Amino acid sequence: MSTTLAPHTDAFVKRYLSEEIRAAIEAFYPRYPSRRAVVLPALHIVNERLGYVPIEAVIEIAQMLELAPAQVQDTLSFYHFFPQDKPSGKFKVWFCRSLSCSCREGEVLMDYLAEKLGIHVGETTADGRVSLLPAECLGVCEFAPAMLVNDTVHKDLTKEKIDAFVEMVKAEKLGARG
Ligand code: FES
């Protein structure tokens, strides 16, 4: 008889969501009219804690919210904020490539940052410290070009600011997931 664990068993899915993560998700229940509305906050919570949202976590979120895993996966795949194959870097850099930022050399600066980090856009540095990801408008167009680093928006970017950012990352002076 095979001892392979089926994906739907509790023993399998509970490996990914800790009690702390579950409690953080459950805290959203009273704030929304339905469990389905909690999918996006739940994905953010898991992504923030684990650095990604593996399919096993999707299954467990679905179980918590009484949804089909495909419903959670649909929401996840609609956005581009949730890596699934491996944890993203400690510092997640979302670099805006939308119109206002592009007009002010945003993509030039994004490539400059990639070069300084020694990676391509969409990759994570070998030490797992930084993931550089393209993003659509961050909602701060008046401060273009801009990037979002974890929860902090960096505005009016220049090469000098990118240089300073890279130095801060090296020194681990930024607040980020520990
Ligand atoms: S276009 Fe970059 S923040 Fe809006």
Residues whose N, C-alpha, C, O or C-beta is under 5 A from the ligand:
A	BS01	FES	C96 S98 L99 S100 C101 C137 L138 G139 V140 C141 A144 A146
